Each structure stands twice: as C-alpha cells, then as structure tokens.
Amino acid sequence: MDDLRQMAHIATPALLIDRAKLERNLSLMQQLADRHDVALRPHAKTHKSIEIARRQLALGATGLTVATVGEALVFLKGGVESITISRPMVVPGDFARLWAEPAAAGADLRVVVDSVCGVEVAAGQAASAARTLGVFIKIDVGLHRCGVDPESAVPIDLAQQIEAAESLDFCGILSHAGQVYAVEDRQVAVQIAEAERTTILAVRDTLIDAGIAVREVSVGSTPTILAAESFEGITEIRPGNYTFLDLLPIKVGVVQHEDVALSVLATVISKNANFFITDAGSKTLTSDTGGHGMANAQGFGMAYPCDRYLSPEHGLVVVGLSEEHGKIARADYDLEIGAQLRIIPNHSCPVANLAREYTVLGGEGVVTWPIDAASNAI
C-alpha cells in the first residue's frame, strides 16, 4: 500500500524501479558469475546510470561494457576505471573525445574491431596520443551484425595486425548472440548459448595454434547467459538487460514477470468502447518490439492497474502508440479516467534511454536517480 500511495503523487509518464527486484537481479547475476568463475562486465547501455553501475561494481563486477564513446565518457567521469566499448570504433574523432577526458588517462580502456580499418584507426589514434589501448576482435556467432566469420582466416590476420602495433594490446575475442531474442523457447536459448560457446572457443583454439595468446574469451547477452549450461573456456560475461529485464527475456523463457524491476507508470487520460488511452506514447515506451525480432510480439508492452500489478487476469496489451498517447485494448473490466497503470515494456534499454530519471520505490522511500548517459544527456 505504501507504493500505491507514493505512486499517486508521481507525475506521469514515469520510469519506476522496484529497488528490491533491482538489487536481487544484480546479486543473482554476480552470484552466477562467481559460481562459474567468470568475470562479470555488465553492459551499462541498459541502465545508463552511475548509481546502478556503482552497485554492480560493489558486488564484484570487474568493469563495465558500454556501446558508445558518449556512454564511456559518462562512466569515466563517474569513476569507473575499466571500460570496454563494444561497438566497433572507426572514427578518429571518437578517440579524440576519449583522450580529451582527464579520467581516461589512468583508465583501462578496451575497444572492439572486426576489420583492418578498425585496427589501423585504433593503432594510429592510440599512438598519436601516446596511449596503449586494449583491443578485442568481435566474432560473429550468428547474429550477422558485426563480427568476423569464425571459420575464416580473418581472426588470425587481425590478431597479428594488433600484435604488430606497439600502441595496441590484444585482449582476446568477444561475441554477442543477440539472435536469441528472436526465440520463444528456453531450450532453443540453451542451444544458442552452447553454439556461441563452442564457436568462440574454436576461434580461440585456432589463434592459439597460430602462436597467438588469447587472454580473454568474452560472451554476452542476458538470455544466453541465463540459459547456458556450461561456461567452460569462457573468461568473461557481459549481460546488460538482466538489470531491469522486460518482455523480451520473458518470452524467451528465461525469467518471469515477477523478476522485472522496471515499469512505466502511466495515467488513463481517455477511454472509448475499445481502448483505454494513456499518456505513455512512443516517446516513452518506444515503438521497439525487440532489437532482433521478438518472437510472438503482441504489442508494445503489458499494462496492469497499479493495485493489481502482475495479476495475470488483469494484464492489458498496449496495442498502439503515437508520440504522446498509448492505446490499450480494453478487457472485461473498466478503468476510470485518471487511473494509473504500470506497464512492463517490450525492451527496457531504449525506454531508459528516452527518460531523464528513474523513480525508485522501496527501501528509503521514493527517491530519484538520474539517467546519466541517456541520449538527451550526452
């Protein structure tokens, strides 16, 4: 009841964090990493929050993964000392932005490459700044986005090129099996996780046979890590979505609705014979149905009356969005105009990116945390 009273005074739309669920999610992933003797380097593109990053590091994370230079700069300024930038960097100006940040001087910075161009740019920019830069080679394990063909000679060629550059330090190989988000069967996720592991380990063995030392073998996506049955040979995991969770890993079958720590608080502002209309539109929920094709996506989120949150018989599908309005299909019960709803989004990462702050419920009462690395803040 305390949360209900507190929510009644929160301006909508708002991003809510359930503190207890957040802390549980963070702890469980760190425990998984410790149990399998792998380093945890969470992907902070999900939460974009210095406050949450500090909690991850305090639990034992070895550093952070980020997607962009802008995110890296925010977390460097926030005191994070070891960061992997996972999207390949080929623009010289991006490196210049890094070198211009005083906190980068003593930081352990790693970048990812999948091309000769990427290695050349990284080597040249690091040399011109008199820095040594860690480098991973990205391996394509089935998503077919970035990464080199694991069965080609390219990993050896790139590793030799990296080793020949005095300004670069070859860290190892890295992968992301994002294709898992397109499935809706936990057993298929298990198979994808194992295929990722065996594929990247085969590349490791090929590099070792060529006389190249491979210190780190890094894999990452929340569903594959939660589904994986073996981490043998893996040295690091990089999940991001586990912080909040959302409908994506629920549909994959690796978590339950009750595990989700993030929801969107919205207000019913109008209604008609077919729909409830809320104040949470695409500028809040995004029109994302899943970054890699969410299986069986029905809409843009699942909404519940605040006093019946997560009640299976009271779930309502967000079936349509315009910029400032959400359209929710009516069910066999009514809601008054002015009623509040909590919406589990399809994909929490872009939802967080569009907001400026989190409203955190539980524990210390209602507090707000800034979303430090949101696109509108960097």
Order of alpha helices (4+ residues) and beta strands (2+ residues): alpha-beta-alpha-beta-alpha-beta-alpha-beta-alpha-beta-alpha-beta-alpha-beta-alpha-beta-alpha-beta-alpha-beta-beta-alpha-beta-beta-beta-beta-alpha-beta-beta
